[in-house]
Amino acid sequence: MRNILLSNDDGIKSRGLWNLKEFFEGSRENYRVFIVAPDRERSAAGHSISLHDPIRLKEVEKERVYAVDGTPVDAVHMALLGVIRQPIDIVITGINNGLNLGTDVFYSGTVSAAFHAVSHGVPAIAVSIDNNGERIHYETAAIYAGKVVREFQLEGADDWTILNINVPNLPPEEVRGVEITRLGRRRYNDNIIEREDPKKNKYYWIKGELETPVPEEGTDVKAICENKVSITPLHWDITDHRIVSELRSRGFHKLL
């Protein structure tokens, strides 16, 4: 029996989270499913972790499902440090309500929670689905998550790699295939909206609209535009190794 931990950044009541739970519990494979997730939406929390405030835990289903009043990373951290007493074989974060493509991965609590799992030595995948449309086909994302989990023993991948999976919002029969991709570019036109409260104190909202440039071939953005599932391997090490030797040759290591 394989023990699966589910978490997310959309919160414990997210439909995507419970669709994953139902899918794996109803699978013919032998899975035991646990959930530790934030008690409310914590989208774009990135890899933030609570160091200066206590984290409260609520048991939703006895010894199986828990809500925490912290971040997505807090949820995975607590689960793997002992809230879940069974050894976890794989962590799945999602199904996120909205895509996590390109530079979105640096802000995403969904992706960061998966990365936190691999920092504990536990394999992890992050799963997101496009949320354009009247109905969100979470079942499609769950099916592809199941396919990936069955094949997840990657030859040549080390313990610091996650798979970031993005799924078009379509019924399973309308998906046009699967692409193994690299990160594309997602740019937002951000601006600050200024407001004033009844006591004349100013406060601000950050608002951004997604640009729609022509997507590059081979990227996750392009795959989704073609109604394909994108699977992007991501590595914890974000060092730009191409530039290391250049900086050395230019004497940057002698600056002190």
RODO-2510 file (C-alpha; in nm, 4 decimals, decimal comma):
residues 256
     n   res          X          Y          Z
     1     m     0,0000     0,0000     0,0000
     2     r     0,1299     0,3452    -0,0951
     3     n     0,0632     0,6346     0,1385
     4     i    -0,0252     0,9599    -0,0392
     5     l    -0,0237     1,3008     0,1280
     6     l    -0,2413     1,5664    -0,0351
     7     s    -0,2047     1,9382     0,0246
     8     n    -0,2730     2,2638    -0,1615
     9     d    -0,2838     2,6422    -0,1401
    10     d    -0,6577     2,6791    -0,2128
    11     g    -0,7577     2,5589     0,1322
    12     i    -0,9130     2,2538     0,2958
    13     k    -1,2527     2,3100     0,1302
    14     s    -1,1154     2,3211    -0,2228
    15     r    -1,2999     2,1022    -0,4730
    16     g    -0,9741     2,0124    -0,6425
    17     l    -0,8295     1,8713    -0,3213
    18     w    -1,1320     1,6529    -0,2537
    19     n    -1,1505     1,5398    -0,6158
    20     l    -0,7960     1,4074    -0,5768
    21     k    -0,8881     1,2312    -0,2536
    22     e    -1,1923     1,0662    -0,4109
    23     f    -0,9963     0,9638    -0,7193
    24     f    -0,7129     0,7913    -0,5341
    25     e    -0,9386     0,6291    -0,2754
    26     g    -1,1560     0,4938    -0,5577
    27     s    -0,8597     0,3709    -0,7614
    28     r    -0,7904     0,0029    -0,8209
    29     e    -0,4370     0,0723    -0,7019
    30     n    -0,3716     0,0272    -0,3331
    31     y    -0,3526     0,3816    -0,1928
    32     r    -0,4037     0,5231     0,1547
    33     v    -0,4794     0,8967     0,1372
    34     f    -0,4016     1,1640     0,3971
    35     i    -0,4664     1,5392     0,3797
    36     v    -0,2963     1,8253     0,5602
    37     a    -0,3919     2,1583     0,4031
    38     p    -0,4383     2,5253     0,4968
    39     d    -0,7683     2,6088     0,6629
    40     r    -0,8316     2,8848     0,4048
    41     e    -0,7032     3,0003     0,0692
    42     r    -0,3325     3,0835     0,0756
    43     s    -0,2668     3,1294    -0,2971
    44     a     0,0614     3,2990    -0,3961
    45     a     0,2086     3,2281    -0,0524
    46     g     0,5221     3,0910    -0,2167
    47     h     0,7615     2,9146     0,0184
    48     s     0,6677     3,1195     0,3243
    49     i     0,6788     2,9337     0,6540
    50     s     0,5523     3,0391     0,9976
    51     l     0,8417     3,1012     1,2339
    52     h     0,7043     3,3756     1,4604
    53     d     0,3456     3,2586     1,5186
    54     p     0,2002     2,9342     1,6541
    55     i     0,0349     2,6989     1,4055
    56     r    -0,3024     2,5585     1,5040
    57     l    -0,4213     2,2204     1,3832
    58     k    -0,7796     2,0974     1,3423
    59     e    -0,8651     1,7323     1,2870
    60     v    -1,1308     1,7108     1,0133
    61     e    -1,1363     1,3311     0,9750
    62     k    -0,9815     1,1155     1,2474
    63     e    -0,6111     1,0511     1,1807
    64     r    -0,6583     1,1195     0,8084
    65     v    -0,7534     1,4826     0,7320
    66     y    -0,6238     1,7959     0,9042
    67     a    -0,6498     2,1726     0,8514
    68     v    -0,3768     2,4106     0,9653
    69     d    -0,4001     2,7869     1,0058
    70     g    -0,0668     2,8351     0,8311
    71     t     0,0810     2,8342     0,4816
    72     p     0,0936     2,5475     0,2299
    73     v     0,4560     2,4836     0,3275
    74     d     0,3534     2,4784     0,6956
    75     a     0,0956     2,2119     0,6113
    76     v     0,3459     1,9801     0,4391
    77     h     0,6098     2,0526     0,7033
    78     m     0,3776     1,9544     0,9885
    79     a     0,2498     1,6471     0,8065
    80     l     0,5983     1,5087     0,7437
    81     l     0,7271     1,5986     1,0900
    82     g     0,4730     1,3777     1,2614
    83     v     0,1115     1,4878     1,2228
    84     i     0,0757     1,1955     0,9816
    85     r     0,2195     0,8966     1,1632
    86     q     0,2465     0,6743     0,8585
    87     p     0,5487     0,7053     0,6264
    88     i     0,4502     0,9054     0,3175
    89     d     0,5483     0,7633    -0,0217
    90     i     0,4513     1,0624    -0,2363
    91     v     0,3105     1,4131    -0,1886
    92     i     0,0619     1,5600    -0,4358
    93     t    -0,0248     1,9282    -0,4136
    94     g    -0,3390     2,0560    -0,5881
    95     i    -0,5543     2,0329    -0,7821
    96     n    -0,4891     2,4060    -0,7993
    97     n    -0,7751     2,6210    -0,9250
    98     g    -0,5765     2,7985    -1,1953
    99     l    -0,2611     2,7261    -1,3938
   100     n     0,0911     2,7451    -1,2538
   101     l     0,2931     2,8115    -1,5669
   102     g     0,6265     2,9778    -1,6286
   103     t     0,7263     3,2332    -1,3666
   104     d     0,4093     3,1578    -1,1677
   105     v     0,6036     2,8739    -1,0032
   106     f     0,8048     3,1242    -0,7969
   107     y     0,4900     3,2554    -0,6270
   108     s     0,2795     2,9413    -0,6187
   109     g     0,2045     2,7857    -0,2821
   110     t     0,1097     2,4686    -0,4714
   111     v     0,4543     2,4340    -0,6279
   112     s     0,6376     2,5475    -0,3132
   113     a     0,4599     2,2883    -0,0998
   114     a     0,5740     2,0182    -0,3439
   115     f     0,9308     2,1497    -0,3269
   116     h     0,9128     2,1396     0,0515
   117     a     0,8234     1,7716     0,0355
   118     v     1,1363     1,6905    -0,1663
   119     s     1,3443     1,8834     0,0871
   120     h     1,2286     1,6120     0,3302
   121     g     1,3303     1,3420     0,0828
   122     v     0,9726     1,2616    -0,0252
   123     p     0,8859     1,2556    -0,3999
   124     a     0,6282     1,5171    -0,4997
   125     i     0,4190     1,6457    -0,7873
   126     a     0,2162     1,9659    -0,8220
   127     v    -0,1084     1,9604    -1,0231
   128     s    -0,2976     2,2633    -1,1575
   129     i    -0,5858     2,3131    -1,3990
   130     d    -0,6971     2,6071    -1,6112
   131     n    -0,9978     2,7759    -1,4512
   132     n    -1,1455     2,9390    -1,7601
   133     g    -1,4955     2,8117    -1,8278
   134     e    -1,8269     2,7615    -1,6539
   135     r    -1,7253     2,4204    -1,5199
   136     i    -1,3810     2,3110    -1,4033
   137     h    -1,2972     1,9552    -1,5090
   138     y    -1,1083     1,8513    -1,1976
   139     e    -1,1655     1,4896    -1,2958
   140     t    -0,9321     1,5352    -1,5939
   141     a    -0,6508     1,6648    -1,3744
   142     a    -0,7065     1,3804    -1,1275
   143     i    -0,6811     1,1221    -1,4064
   144     y    -0,3470     1,2594    -1,5242
   145     a    -0,2188     1,2887    -1,1680
   146     g    -0,3006     0,9194    -1,1292
   147     k    -0,1155     0,8310    -1,4504
   148     v     0,1931     1,0227    -1,3359
   149     v     0,1920     0,8678    -0,9888
   150     r     0,1907     0,5180    -1,1401
   151     e     0,4968     0,6035    -1,3510
   152     f     0,6741     0,8332    -1,1068
   153     q     0,9893     0,6324    -1,0415
   154     l     1,2136     0,8457    -1,2628
   155     e     1,5441     0,7082    -1,3856
   156     g     1,8133     0,9737    -1,3527
   157     a     1,6047     1,2111    -1,1402
   158     d     1,7451     1,2989    -0,8007
   159     d     1,5657     1,3712    -0,4766
   160     w     1,5388     1,7447    -0,5533
   161     t     1,3155     1,7225    -0,8620
   162     i     0,9389     1,7707    -0,8701
   163     l     0,6997     1,7403    -1,1625
   164     n     0,4815     2,0443    -1,2254
   165     i     0,1682     1,9316    -1,4108
   166     n    -0,0717     2,1741    -1,5802
   167     v    -0,3945     2,0530    -1,7352
   168     p    -0,6319     2,2238    -1,9823
   169     n    -0,9872     2,2671    -1,8603
   170     l    -1,1400     2,0003    -2,0834
   171     p    -1,3127     1,6632    -2,0506
   172     p    -1,0547     1,3815    -2,0652
   173     e    -1,1505     1,2781    -2,4194
   174     e    -1,0795     1,6303    -2,5528
   175     v    -0,7221     1,6547    -2,4227
   176     r    -0,4891     1,6510    -2,7243
   177     g    -0,1927     1,4784    -2,5641
   178     v     0,0889     1,5266    -2,3155
   179     e     0,4043     1,7359    -2,3619
   180     i     0,7228     1,7263    -2,1557
   181     t     0,8053     2,0942    -2,1351
   182     r     1,0299     2,3662    -2,0003
   183     l     0,9074     2,6765    -1,8210
   184     g     0,7649     2,9464    -2,0436
   185     r     0,7195     3,3125    -1,9624
   186     r     0,4157     3,4624    -1,7948
   187     r     0,4224     3,8386    -1,7559
   188     y     0,1742     4,0577    -1,5741
   189     n     0,1035     4,4273    -1,6095
   190     d     0,0940     4,5103    -1,2397
   191     n    -0,0223     4,8331    -1,0813
   192     i    -0,1035     4,9609    -0,7345
   193     i    -0,4562     5,0720    -0,6485
   194     e    -0,4724     5,3238    -0,3648
   195     r    -0,7684     5,3367    -0,1274
   196     e    -0,8538     5,5172     0,1952
   197     d    -1,0283     5,3729     0,5004
   198     p    -1,2899     5,5627     0,7084
   199     k    -1,0114     5,6935     0,9341
   200     k    -0,8281     5,8449     0,6357
   201     n    -0,5505     5,5835     0,6436
   202     k    -0,4288     5,4796     0,3023
   203     y    -0,4111     5,1167     0,1950
   204     y    -0,3242     4,9480    -0,1310
   205     w    -0,4205     4,6581    -0,3563
   206     i    -0,1843     4,5069    -0,6113
   207     k    -0,3658     4,4345    -0,9363
   208     g    -0,2164     4,2627    -1,2388
   209     e    -0,3403     4,1561    -1,5806
   210     l    -0,1756     3,8743    -1,7700
   211     e    -0,0053     3,9654    -2,0956
   212     t    -0,0680     3,7331    -2,3896
   213     p     0,2543     3,7141    -2,5931
   214     v     0,3081     3,4420    -2,8543
   215     p     0,4146     3,1340    -2,6513
   216     e     0,7530     2,9782    -2,7240
   217     e     0,7780     2,6287    -2,8667
   218     g     0,8506     2,3566    -2,6112
   219     t     0,7142     2,5503    -2,3143
   220     d     0,4372     2,4754    -2,0686
   221     v     0,2541     2,7859    -2,1884
   222     k     0,2547     2,6595    -2,5491
   223     a     0,1334     2,3123    -2,4481
   224     i    -0,1681     2,4528    -2,2639
   225     c    -0,2503     2,6770    -2,5611
   226     e    -0,2635     2,3594    -2,7703
   227     n    -0,4991     2,1885    -2,5206
   228     k    -0,2275     1,9497    -2,4066
   229     v    -0,1199     1,8459    -2,0579
   230     s     0,2157     1,9977    -1,9664
   231     i     0,4626     1,8106    -1,7445
   232     t     0,7621     2,0207    -1,6442
   233     p     1,0405     1,8770    -1,4273
   234     l     1,1590     2,1429    -1,1816
   235     h     1,4748     2,1297    -0,9728
   236     w     1,5401     2,2846    -0,6340
   237     d     1,8757     2,4238    -0,7531
   238     i     1,8025     2,7510    -0,9366
   239     t     2,1695     2,8402    -0,9785
   240     d     2,2459     2,9755    -1,3271
   241     h     2,5374     2,7389    -1,3868
   242     r     2,6087     2,8937    -1,7293
   243     i     2,7187     3,2186    -1,5643
   244     v     2,9334     3,0774    -1,2825
   245     s     3,2483     3,0416    -1,4957
   246     e     3,1907     3,3819    -1,6583
   247     l     3,1777     3,5560    -1,3209
   248     r     3,4951     3,3788    -1,2152
   249     s     3,6753     3,4740    -1,5370
   250     r     3,5777     3,8385    -1,4827
   251     g     3,7265     3,8334    -1,1332
   252     f     3,4053     3,8663    -0,9338
   253     h     3,5525     3,6278    -0,6740
   254     k     3,8251     3,8853    -0,6036
   255     l     3,5912     4,1709    -0,5151
   256     l     3,6749     4,1418    -0,1447
***
